[in-house]
Amino acid sequence: MECKPVTISDIFAALAQPNRIKILEILKDGEMCSCDIWKKIGDQSNVSRHLGVLRKAGLVISRKDGVRSYYSIRNSKVFDLIELAGQILKENEEI
């Protein structure tokens, strides 16, 4: 089964959900077990789904250690993108 390349649309779609941005912020300080992310966000099934979307969009990477899954940011430039979006919102409010 071939994987389709990640597109710009995939990245923006992944960032379109507020809990996904929260997950990225949680991972900003480094790798974390999905169980610890669940504790910070809430519902396990939704967090797992969000992590899957972020992984498919190439924003996070995962690794297994026994039964636990660990996630980390693939490229910290995603935070530049989030910050730029915040600046655009702020500038739009000033107009």
N, C-alpha and C positions, 0 to 999 in steps of 0.2 A: 504494500500500500504506500503510495507516494504522499508526502506531505506537501501541501501547497505553501509557497513562500508567504511570509508575513507581509502585509501591506500597511501603508499609512492608515488606511481605513480601519484595519484590525486594531492598531494601536489606539486610535481615537475611540473606537467602540469599547475597548477594554477600559479606557479612562472615563467613560461616560457614566459609570456607576459610582456613587460616592463611597460605598464600602470598599471598592477596589482601591481607591485613592488612599483610604485609611489603612488598608493592608500594606500598601507601598510605604506609607509613612512609618508604620510599625517596623517594617524591614529595613528602614533607613540605617539603623545602627548595626545591622549585621544579620547573619543567618538566624533563623528561628524555627523551632518545631511547629508544625501545624497546630498541635494541641495548645500551645501557648498563644498562637494567633487567635484560636477559637475563644480562649478565655478573655481576650481583649475586645473582640468583635461581637461574639454571641454565638448564635446558632451554627452548629457544626456543619450541617449539610449545605447551608448557604456559603459559609466560608470555603468549604471544599470546592464548590462550584466556582466561586470567584477566583480562587487560586488557579483552577484549571483554565479559566479565561485568560488570566494574566500570563500563565505559562505558555498557552497557545499563541498569545500575542508577542511572545518573546521578551516580556518585561521582567519575569522572574525565572529562576531555574530551581529545580528541585533535585534532591538526592534522598535515597532511602538508607536508613541505618536500622536494621532489624525491621520492626513493625512501624517505626516512626518515619515520617517524611519531614524533611527540612527544606526550607525555602530561603532564597536570598535574591537580591536585586541582580539582574543580569548586567545592566548598564546604568550607572548613576545619572546619566544624562536625562533620564526620564524625569528627574526632579527639576531640571532646567525647563523642560516642556511644561510641567505643572506650574512652575513659578511664572513662566511667560503667560500662560493662560490667566493666572491671577492678576498679572499686570494689565492685560487687555481688559479684564472685567473692571478693574479700578479706573482705568482711563475712560472707559465707556460711561462710568458713573459720573465722571467729572465733566462730560460733554453736555 
